[in-house]
């Protein structure tokens, strides 16, 4: 259990460092591709929610 907690903390620290290192970089074409980015994120969220509901249903059916 201790190993898992340490691993999660290390991943969290790495994520914060990488996120902060990327904040200084800008994308010149981002403003022109905002609509496409928004659509792609919406599709990802829809798929993630759909798969989460399926996973929850499988868990409830088999493990409760």
Secondary structure as GFF3:
##gff-version 3
##sequence-region A 1 64
A	DSSP	alpha_helix	2	22	.	.	.	ID=ss1
A	DSSP	three_ten_helix	31	33	.	.	.	ID=ss2
A	DSSP	alpha_helix	34	63	.	.	.	ID=ss3
###
